[in-house]
C-alpha cells in the first residue's frame, strides 16, 4: 500500500503536464494503484476476520 500511494502521488504530479499521453498514463496508474490499495485493505480485513472468535 505504501508503494501504491507513492505511485499515486507521482501520477497526480504528472497529470498537470501538457502531454496527452502522459496524462492518460498517469490517470491509468492512479486507477490501477487505487484498485491495488482498495484490494489490500479488503484482504487485510478478511484475514483479520479469520482470527476473530465467532
C-alpha positions as CSV (number, residue, x, y, z in Angstrom):
1,X,0.0,0.0,0.0
2,X,2.9,2.4,0.7
3,X,4.4,1.9,-2.8
4,X,1.0,2.3,-4.4
5,X,0.4,5.6,-2.5
6,X,3.8,6.9,-3.8
7,X,2.8,5.9,-7.3
8,X,-0.5,7.8,-6.9
9,X,1.4,10.9,-5.7
10,X,3.8,10.8,-8.6
11,X,1.0,10.3,-11.1
12,X,-1.0,13.2,-9.6
13,X,2.0,15.4,-10.1
14,X,2.3,14.3,-13.8
15,X,-1.4,14.9,-14.5
16,X,-0.6,18.7,-14.7
17,X,1.8,18.2,-17.6
18,X,0.9,19.2,-21.2
19,X,1.3,15.9,-22.9
20,X,-1.9,13.9,-23.6
21,X,0.0,10.6,-23.4
22,X,1.5,11.4,-20.0
23,X,-1.9,12.5,-18.7
24,X,-3.5,9.2,-19.9
25,X,-0.8,7.1,-18.4
26,X,-0.9,9.0,-15.1
27,X,-4.7,8.6,-14.9
28,X,-4.3,4.9,-15.7
29,X,-1.7,4.5,-13.0
30,X,-3.9,6.3,-10.4
31,X,-6.8,4.0,-11.3
32,X,-4.7,0.8,-11.0
33,X,-2.9,1.8,-7.8
34,X,-6.3,2.8,-6.3
35,X,-7.6,-0.7,-7.1
36,X,-4.4,-2.2,-5.5
37,X,-4.8,-0.2,-2.3
38,X,-8.5,-1.0,-2.0
39,X,-7.8,-4.7,-2.6
40,X,-5.1,-4.7,0.0
41,X,-7.5,-3.3,2.6
42,X,-10.1,-5.8,1.7
43,X,-7.6,-8.7,2.0
44,X,-6.4,-7.4,5.4
45,X,-10.0,-7.1,6.6
46,X,-10.7,-10.6,5.5
47,X,-7.6,-12.0,7.2
48,X,-8.4,-10.3,10.4
49,X,-11.9,-11.6,10.3
50,X,-10.5,-15.2,10.2
51,X,-8.9,-14.7,13.6
52,X,-12.0,-13.3,15.4
53,X,-13.9,-15.5,17.7
54,X,-17.3,-16.4,16.4
